[in-house]
Amino acid sequence: MPTLSLTILPAKALKDGRNKVRIAVAHNGQTRYIVTDVVIDSPREWKNGQIVRRDDAAYLNTKLRKKLNEVQQSIDELPYTEGLTCPELIASITSLKATKGRTLQSVFDEMLSVASVKQSTQRQYANCFTSITRHIPPATLVSSVTPYTIRRYVKARKDLSHSTLQLHIVVLTRLMNYCQANGYTDFRINPTSKCIKQHVDVRQNWLTPDQVRFIRDYDGRGRCRKFRDMFMLSYYLGGMNPVDLLKVDFSAPHIKYIRTKTENAVKINPYVEFDVPDEAKPIIAEYIGHDGCLKLFGGKYATGMVSTLTVTFRNKSGMSGLTFYSARKSFAQHAFQLGISESVIDYILGHSLNAGKKSTIYSYIQVTPAMATEAIRKVCDFIHGNNNFD
């Protein structure tokens, strides 16, 4: 069992003759020292493990006893000490001490520095954390965060939509999980557990088949024409996002790409593969460049440009509430109503594999590019006709 005592080492005196008080740790036949921030003017102020002959002796001795107790507490928290050498014990004590007193800000910065997520996701996390720390101070110790802290935050943020608040809780949950994994806290249960009712916002902005046909047949010029072509190309290609439309090589009749939004997520099928339907080929031919990529905005994706085209088309056509995302949502909804398997729709949309019941089926089945091609063909044939859903 390690034994502790307070001491000074005259041989280690500072240049001006003063001495730092040290904690001697004797263990397994060895002795090592932990330096404190208490300094005495000369060895004459030290006697029998205590500071003497100073006006502040009582205060300094109390401070030293507190430090001694902290080291003893750190040793008591170590699961096994007998197998450690004295230097290893000192290193363990120092490491354990470094994990205490971590603040939300310091741990968040550390977590973000090692996170394997895209820059856009990091910015999203940083924005969420900035909003969170307006109510929970960034200097708050992570060890002091409790379920009450989180529930109080949830109650205070009535200004946020449910989906935004849910995202904030996701960031806090990952932060608390990171703390637990690194030993910064010893929570039995994550403080964010069950602090908010989980809810999936379903974006009800899909279009009817007739509305999609209206966009397809819209006779416009300039921005309206470009939006129409982009929108329909996305629809024909299984709801492909604008950033992917500009990255995919369309020089071949077969598409194989990794969806940008979920490129770092866990997926059974990392690639989305299918044959380009005939309806998409004339649009591709009009905008394709020498490198096989589309040149819709001079070859560079710009979120602002997509928004500008959408607003222009919405104002000209009178389709209030229309967004570019409606192409993706409409494809998924129409495919589902046509009886296409959810797993095939998931594959075409390039969704990540979430934990839970959804992932179980993928241990037994695999969606193929041929199945995706057939599904897209079925949706395109439906839109080509005049049918609608009941």
Secondary structure, 3 states (H helix, E strand, C coil): CCEEEEECCHHHCCCCCCEEEEEEEEECCEEEEEEEEEEECCHHHEECCEECCCCCHHHHHHHHHHHHHHHHHHHHHCCCCCCCCHHHHHHHHHHHHHHCCCEHHHHHHHHHHHCCCCHHHHHHHHHHHHHHCCCCCCCCEHHHCCHHHHHHHHHHCCCCCHHHHHHHHHHHHHHHHHHHHCCCCCCCCCCCCCCCCCCCCCCCCCCCHHHHHHHHCCCCCHHHHHHHHHHHHHHHCCCCCHHHHCCCCCCCCEEEECCHHHCCCCCCCCCEEEECCHHHHHHHHHHECCCCCECCCCCCCCHHHHHHHHHHHHHHHCCCCCCCHHHHHHHHHHHHHCCCCHHHHHHHHCCCCCCCHHHHHHHCCCCCHHHHHHHHHHHHHHHHCCCCCC
